[in-house]
Amino acid sequence: MDDTEFGVQIGENKFIRKATVLSHLKTYNLYYEGQNLQLRHREEEGELIVEGLLNIFWGLRRPIRLQMQDDHERIRPPPSSTSWHSGCNLDSQGSPNGTDGQETTQQSPPTVEVTAPDSQPENGGEMEEEEAEEDSESSAQLLRTKSDAGVLRRGQRRSPSDQRKIRRHRFSINGHFYNHKTSVFTPSFGSVTNVRINSCMRTPQVLRVLLNKFKIENSPDDFALYLVHTSGERAKLKRTDHPLVLRVMQGPCEQVCKVFLMEADLGEEVTYDVAQYIKFEMPVLQSFITKLKEEEDREVQKLRRRYTYLRCIIEKQLGCLPEGSTCM
């Protein structure tokens, strides 16, 4: 039976029987029943494809840099005519004549109402004539009056344009927002995020999906994925590995195994044998070293005694040979 036809690829020239993957996948989905971490599977031309969300934990030691602006950001519409900033733009873009400035002023009723809400005299016609004369004399005075009114009406709230700028230059990682002025930051070690991938994607593709999700400028080649076990064992995923299938094969419980994102040059693999001693205290480890040293000394003494005995036998046999005889 050819594994390439009846198995699921997990790495370069590495395949697992489809029935084995489906069995682990069933256990995985039962563990996450009712949660969005359940995985779906389908078959296309005889190939089993698993897809869904994969939890990835942050394990970075160096800061990462976020993009200042999304390259594919949609063009935002200009501010509405009722906002304070748009009123200023309309006046600044209008004609220098006092009449045009007065017409644009009449198109923004909210600002006119705010300037004098409680002190409107009965002779409204005279007030309108006086306001028209003041507008024709100085358009700058009109801008200043509008800004004061806008501030009085809005209080301490930010203007719509300022809110749009803040939203445009802020990104969220695990619910924490960061301003564009502090785009360089280090994610909290052990915090979790997730990406939607499928079993056909290799390690570099999963890294690109994760970096694109949070608009991270760093190159995918700077990072690597590791399978970290509770015992301390740490295995680096190769560029040809398929992370989603490998995660399913490790079991659903994240108390046993997690997928960590780490630096490619700072990450370090730890074998199972070495991991057995990691969690011991230093005095215990020192006692292990002492015992190993004693055992090494005993083995050295045994070898010395053995070779000393062999040397004596050889010398004795050489002494028994008659003089003038040669060894053939």
N, C-alpha and C positions, 0 to 999 in steps of 0.2 A: 504493500500500500504506500503510495507516494504522499508524504506529508504536505508537499506543496499544493496538492489537489484536495486533500481532506483535512488539512490543519489550518490553524490560524498563526500568522507570522507574528513573532514577538521581538525579533531581532534579525541581524544578518545571518542567513542560513540557519535560523532557529524557528521551529514550528511546534505548536501544541495541538493535540487532537481537538477537534471541534466539540466533541462531547464533553471533554474535560473543561473547556472554557464555558460552555453552557451551564454545566453543573456549578462552577464557581460563580457565574453570573446570577444564577437563581438564588444562591445564598446571599450574594451581595444585595440584590433587590429586596429580599425578605428583611434584611437588616435595616435598610432605609425605607421600609414600607411607609407610605404616606408623606414622604419627603421629596424634595426636588432633586435629590442626589441619585434617584433611581435611574438606571441606564436602560436604554432601548436597544434592540438588535433587529437586524433584517439581513436578508441574503440577496446578493446581486451577482448573478452569473455563478452561483455556487460558492461565493465568497461571503463569509460571515463578517458583518460590519456592526460594531458596537459604538454607540454614541451617547453623549450626555455630559454632565458637569463633573469636572475633576477638581477636588480640593488640592490647593498648593499652598504650602506654608512658607512664609518669608524667613530666610536665614542669612540675610546679607549683613556684612560687616562694614562695607563702604557705602557712602551716600550714592544715590542715583539722581539723575536729572530728568525733570519733567519738561515736556514741550511747552513753550510759551503760548502757542496758538495751534489749534487743530488745523491741519492742512486742508481738510475737507469741510470746514465749517461753512454753513449756509449763510448767504448774505442776509443780514438783518434789515428789516424795513426801517425807514427813518422814523423819528419820534412823531407822535400824533400832534395835531394842531392844538390840542388843549393843554399840552405840557408847557412848563415855564420855559425850557430851553428852546422849544420850537418857536415860541413867541418871540424870543430874542433873535433867532435866525431869520424869521420872517421880516422883522424890522430891519435887520442888518442887510438883508438882500433886497429890500424895497428900494424905490426911487428916492432921490434926495428931496423931492418936493414935499412940502408939508401935507398936501392933500392926500398923497399916496400913503404916507405914514399914518394919517388919520384913518384911512380906510382899513388898513391892516389892523389898527388898534380896535376897530369895531368888530373884527372877525374873531377876537378872543374875549368873549364875554366874561369868562371866569375871573380874569385879572381886573376887569373894570368893576366887578361886583365886590371884590375884596378890598379895593383901595379905600372905599368909604361905605361900609355896610350899615353903620348906625347913624350917620350924620348926613342924610340926604334932605336938603331943603325942599319946600313946596315948589318953588320956581325952578323946576328942572331944566327949562330951556336956557336960562342964563348960565347955569353951571356947565352945560354942554358947550356953549360958546366960549367960556373961559378955558375949558379943557382943550378945545380946538386951537385956541391961540397959543397955549403953552406947548402943545405938541408941535406946532409949526415953528416955534422959536428954537426948541432944542430937542432933537431926537434922543440924545444921550441921557437927558433928564428923564425921558419916558422910559428908557431901558432900566435906569436905576430904580424908578418907582415900581416897575413890574417885578424886579428882582426882590425888592423889599416885601412886596405883597406876597410873592410866592413863598418866601421864607416864613412869613407870618402864618400863612395858611397851612403849610406843610409841617411846621414845627421842626423837629429833629430828624424827620424822615429823609432818606436819600432820594435824589431825583431819579427818574426812570433811566436816564442815560448812565448815571453812576452805577445803578444796580445792574444794568446790562454789562457794563465793563467788568464789574466784580464777578458776575457769573461767567463771563467769557474767559477770564484769566484765572479761574479757580478750578481745581480738579479734586476728586475725592478718591482716597485709597482707604478701604475698610471703614468708610464713614467719616474720615478725618479730612477736612478741607485745608488746602494750602494755597496761599496767595502766590501770584506769579513772581513777586519779588523774592520769595523764599522757595523757589522751585527745586532747589537741591535739598534732599532730605533722605533719611534712612528709615525704612519701615520697621516697625516694632518686631523684634525677633519672636517668632512663634505665632504671629498673627496670620490668619488664614484668608485666602481669597479663592475664587474658583473661575474656571474657564470652560467653555463648551467646545469639546473636541470629539473626534471619533478614533476608532482603533486603527485607521489607515495612516494617521498622522505620526510622523517621527518626532524625535526630541527637538530638533531645530524649529520645526513648524509649531510645536506647542509653545516654545519660548517666544516666537514672534507673535502668536496670538495673545499671550500674556502681556508682552510689552506694548502692543498696540492698544490693548484694553485700557491701560492707564497712561497712554501717551508718554512712554519713557523713551528718551533719546538714545540711551546706551545701546550698543550693538548686542544682538543675541549671542554673539561669540564670546562675550564677556561673562556669560552665566552658564550654569549647568544644573541639571536636575539630579537629586539624590534620593534614594530610598533609605530612610532612616528608621531603624527598628528601636524598640524600647530597650533592648539589650545593649544598645550602643553600636551595633553593626551599621555600617554606612556603605552603600554601594552606589557608585556613580553610573548614571544611565549613559550609554553610548549614543552617538549621533544616529546610529541605525536602529536604535530600540524604539518600541512602540509603548509609550508611557501608560496609556489607558488600559491596555491588556495586562501589562505587568502589574498595575495597581489592583486589578480585579483578581489576579492570581495570588496576590499577597493576603487577600481576605478583606472584608469590609471594615473591620474595627480599626480606627485610627489610634487607639491606645497601643496597638501592636506595631503598626507601620504607617509612616507618613511620607508624603512627597514634599521635599524641601527645594526651594530655589536658593542657590548659593553662587558665589563667585567661582569661575572656572579655575582660577589660579590659587584661591585660598581654600577651596574645598579639599577634603582629605578622605580617602577611603579607609575604612576600618574593617578588617576581617572578623569573622565570627570568633576565632580563637583569641584575638586581641581584645575583642569586646567583652569577653568574660571577666577581664581584670580591671576594666575601666572604672567600675562603680565602687571598687574597694577603697578603703581609706589608706593613707600613706603608711601608717605603721604596719598594716596588714601586708601591703605590697613589699615593704622592707623585709618583713619576715619571710615572704616568699623568696626574695632574692637571696637572703641568707641561707635558706634551705637548699636552693638551687646551687649556690656556691659550694656548700658542703658536699652535695652529691657529685658535683664536678670534681672536687678534690679527691673523693673516694675513687672515682673512675680513673683519674690520672694515676693514682697509686697502684691500682690493679694493673694498668698497662705497663707501668715501670717494673713491677715485680715479674710480670710475665716475660717481658723482653730480657730482663736480667737473667731469669732462669734459662731462657733459650740461648743466651750468649754463653752461659757457663757450659751447657751441653755441647755447643759447637766447639768451644775451646778445648773441652775434654777429648772430644773425638779427634781433633787435630793433633793433640798431644800423643795419642795412641798410634798414629801413623809412623811407620819406620822411616828412618832418615834416608833421603835420596829418592823416595817414592813421589810420584806426581799424581795429582787427581785428574782423572779423565772426565 
